[in-house]
Amino acid sequence: YMNIPLAHVQGGEVTGSIDEKVRHAVTKLADVHLVSTERAVERVTALGEDPARIFLTGCPSIDLADRVARDPAPFDPFELYAGVGNPFSVDQDYVVIMQHPVTTEYDDAASQIEETLAALRRIDLPVFFFWPNVDAGSDRISKRIRQFREEHDLPHVYFFKNLPPEDFLRLISRARCVIGNSSVGIRECSYLGVPVVNIGSRQQGRERGPNVTDVDSSADQIVAALRAHLDGPGVEPVHLYGEGDAGARIAEVLATCALSIEKRLTY
């Protein structure tokens, strides 16, 4: 109503989380659509948006993954960032675990992390374990992780709250496998060619590459999928979410497209 053209990044995507209805509502409010995948183009078009206003740019987070892939310089996270646990050599094989709450499954957050922690005890590789985000249910997950850490001797596990994005991806890029339900396993890991065990429904419906194995919140399934990745031939990078130049593509569209606030359904 303020006659300000609106550009929307990453519309047309489907996820298993509660933000989906907001995403599609913003699509209908937007005048310019900067989407990440071919499938997303189809969905935004199906919502009645003008194809001439839909631009396939790729996902901006892949730009950072591309920078890391081009310069995979090693670094020592233990020296640079504070965490809790027993340091180990990052030159050896290791696994990264990061599990967030599912907003629509708030009451199940504690039982879901219990299964992941049970799987953790059966992993015989070093593990970087990251804290959950602040969505509803994170307090239950965090509390159980703290209890678990106090109850068990975990010489092969190191806990981080978070890392800056580029160093986080640098750590991810060298992992033998990522376990959890973060979108990083779907997006950046596909570009980096990192195997992923994706747990539960949080990323349900999101486009994924062959690097991802989906499992229920079950310790047995998590461990089996991890072992299959570790024993397998590895995975090749897939550029499902772009070529690493989304920022430049978006800037080009915004600099050159004709801005308008008038819209009509195209169906």
C-alpha positions in Angstrom: 0.0 0.0 0.0 3.0 2.3 0.3 3.8 1.9 -3.4 7.2 0.5 -2.8 8.3 -2.4 -5.1 9.2 -5.5 -3.2 11.9 -8.0 -4.3 11.7 -11.5 -2.7 14.7 -13.9 -2.4 14.2 -17.7 -2.3 10.5 -17.8 -2.9 8.8 -20.9 -4.3 10.5 -23.3 -1.9 8.9 -26.0 0.1 10.0 -27.0 3.6 8.7 -29.0 6.5 8.7 -26.0 8.8 6.1 -23.4 9.9 7.6 -20.6 7.8 6.2 -21.9 4.6 2.9 -20.0 4.6 4.7 -16.8 5.3 7.1 -17.5 2.4 4.2 -18.0 0.0 2.4 -14.9 1.3 5.5 -12.8 0.7 5.6 -14.2 -2.8 2.2 -12.8 -3.5 3.2 -9.4 -2.1 6.5 -9.3 -4.1 7.0 -7.6 -7.5 10.3 -9.2 -8.3 11.2 -12.8 -7.6 14.8 -13.9 -7.2 14.5 -17.7 -6.8 17.1 -20.4 -6.2 16.1 -23.5 -8.3 14.2 -24.4 -11.4 11.5 -26.1 -9.3 11.0 -22.9 -7.4 10.5 -21.0 -10.7 7.7 -23.5 -11.5 6.0 -23.0 -8.1 6.2 -19.2 -8.2 4.7 -19.3 -11.7 2.0 -21.6 -10.5 1.1 -19.0 -7.8 0.1 -16.7 -10.7 3.2 -14.6 -10.8 4.3 -13.0 -14.1 7.1 -15.2 -15.6 8.9 -12.0 -16.8 9.3 -11.0 -13.2 10.8 -14.3 -12.0 14.6 -14.6 -12.2 16.6 -17.8 -11.5 19.6 -16.5 -9.5 20.6 -19.3 -7.2 20.8 -19.2 -3.4 23.0 -16.5 -1.8 24.4 -18.9 0.8 26.0 -20.9 -2.0 28.2 -18.0 -2.8 29.9 -18.4 0.6 30.2 -22.2 0.0 31.8 -21.5 -3.3 34.3 -19.2 -1.7 35.2 -21.9 0.8 35.4 -24.6 -1.9 37.9 -22.4 -3.8 40.0 -21.7 -0.8 39.7 -24.7 1.6 42.5 -23.4 3.8 42.8 -25.5 7.0 42.3 -23.8 10.4 42.2 -24.7 14.0 38.7 -24.1 15.5 39.9 -25.0 19.0 42.5 -22.2 18.9 40.1 -19.6 17.4 36.8 -20.3 19.2 35.7 -21.2 22.7 33.9 -24.5 23.2 33.6 -27.4 25.6 35.0 -30.8 25.3 38.1 -32.6 24.2 40.0 -31.2 21.2 41.2 -33.5 18.5 43.2 -33.2 15.3 41.0 -31.8 12.5 43.3 -33.5 10.0 41.6 -36.8 10.8 38.1 -37.9 9.8 35.3 -36.3 11.8 31.5 -35.9 11.9 29.4 -32.8 12.5 26.1 -32.9 14.3 23.6 -30.1 14.4 19.9 -30.6 15.3 17.3 -27.8 15.6 13.8 -28.1 17.1 10.9 -28.5 14.8 8.4 -25.7 15.6 5.4 -27.8 14.9 6.7 -30.7 16.9 7.6 -28.7 20.0 6.5 -31.4 22.5 8.8 -34.0 20.8 12.0 -31.9 20.9 13.4 -33.7 23.9 12.6 -37.2 22.7 14.0 -36.4 19.2 17.4 -35.2 20.5 17.5 -38.3 22.8 17.7 -40.5 19.7 20.5 -38.4 18.2 22.4 -38.5 21.5 22.0 -42.3 21.6 23.4 -42.5 18.1 26.3 -40.2 19.2 27.5 -42.8 21.7 27.8 -45.3 18.9 29.9 -43.1 16.6 33.5 -44.0 16.8 34.8 -40.9 15.0 35.5 -37.5 16.5 32.4 -35.3 16.5 31.8 -31.6 16.4 28.4 -31.0 18.1 26.7 -27.7 17.6 24.0 -26.1 19.7 20.5 -25.7 18.3 19.0 -22.4 17.1 16.5 -20.5 19.1 13.2 -21.8 17.6 10.5 -23.0 20.0 11.8 -26.2 21.7 15.5 -25.2 21.7 15.5 -25.0 25.5 14.5 -28.6 25.8 17.2 -29.7 23.4 19.8 -27.6 25.0 18.9 -28.9 28.5 19.2 -32.5 27.4 22.5 -31.9 25.7 23.9 -30.4 28.9 22.6 -33.3 31.0 24.0 -35.8 28.5 27.4 -34.1 28.5 27.5 -34.3 32.3 26.4 -37.9 32.5 28.8 -39.4 30.0 32.5 -39.4 29.3 32.7 -38.2 25.7 36.4 -38.0 24.8 35.7 -37.9 21.1 33.2 -35.0 21.2 33.6 -31.2 21.2 30.7 -28.8 21.6 30.4 -25.4 20.0 27.5 -22.9 20.3 28.2 -21.5 16.9 31.0 -20.3 14.5 31.1 -17.5 12.0 29.5 -18.6 8.7 32.7 -18.9 6.6 34.6 -20.9 9.2 31.6 -23.0 9.9 31.4 -24.0 6.3 35.1 -24.6 6.2 34.6 -27.1 9.0 31.7 -28.6 7.3 33.5 -28.9 4.0 36.1 -31.3 5.5 33.6 -33.5 7.4 33.1 -37.1 6.5 29.4 -36.6 7.2 26.9 -34.1 8.6 24.1 -35.4 10.9 21.0 -33.4 11.9 18.2 -31.4 10.3 19.7 -28.1 9.3 19.2 -26.6 5.8 23.0 -26.5 5.5 22.9 -30.2 4.8 20.5 -29.7 2.0 22.0 -26.5 0.4 25.7 -26.0 1.1 26.5 -29.6 1.6 25.1 -30.5 -1.8 27.4 -27.9 -3.4 30.4 -29.0 -1.3 29.8 -32.7 -1.9 29.5 -33.6 1.8 27.4 -36.6 2.8 24.4 -35.9 5.0 22.1 -37.9 7.3 18.9 -35.7 7.5 16.8 -36.4 10.5 13.0 -36.0 10.7 10.6 -33.6 9.1 12.2 -30.2 9.4 13.5 -30.2 5.8 10.6 -32.2 4.4 9.8 -31.2 0.8 13.0 -29.2 0.3 14.8 -30.1 -2.9 17.9 -32.2 -2.2 20.8 -33.8 -3.9 22.0 -37.4 -3.8 24.3 -36.5 -0.8 21.3 -36.7 1.5 19.9 -39.8 3.2 16.6 -39.1 5.1 15.9 -41.0 8.3 13.4 -40.9 11.1 14.3 -39.7 14.6 15.8 -43.1 15.4 19.3 -43.9 16.7 19.4 -47.1 14.7 18.5 -45.4 11.5 21.0 -42.6 12.1 23.8 -44.9 12.7 23.0 -47.2 9.8 22.8 -44.2 7.4 26.1 -42.8 8.7 27.8 -46.2 8.2 26.5 -46.4 4.7 28.0 -43.0 3.9 31.3 -43.9 5.5 31.5 -47.2 3.7 30.3 -45.8 0.4 32.2 -44.2 -2.5 31.4 -40.7 -1.4 29.3 -38.1 -3.2 29.9 -35.6 -5.9 29.1 -31.9 -5.6 25.7 -31.0 -7.1 24.9 -27.4 -8.0 21.2 -27.7 -7.3 21.0 -24.3 -5.6 23.2 -22.3 -7.9 26.7 -21.8 -9.2 28.0 -19.6 -6.4 27.2 -16.3 -8.2 23.8 -15.5 -6.8 24.9 -12.2 -5.3 26.1 -10.9 -8.7 22.9 -12.2 -10.4 20.6 -10.6 -7.9 22.5 -7.3 -8.1 22.2 -7.4 -11.9 18.5 -8.0 -11.8 17.9 -5.2 -9.3 20.0 -2.8 -11.3 18.3 -3.4 -14.7 14.8 -4.7 -14.2 11.9 -2.3 -14.6 10.3 -1.8 -11.2 6.5 -1.9 -10.9 3.9 -2.3 -8.2 1.0 -3.4 -10.4 0.2 -7.1 -10.4 -2.4 -9.4 -12.1 -2.9 -13.1 -11.8 -1.5 -14.9 -14.9 -3.9 -17.8 -14.8 
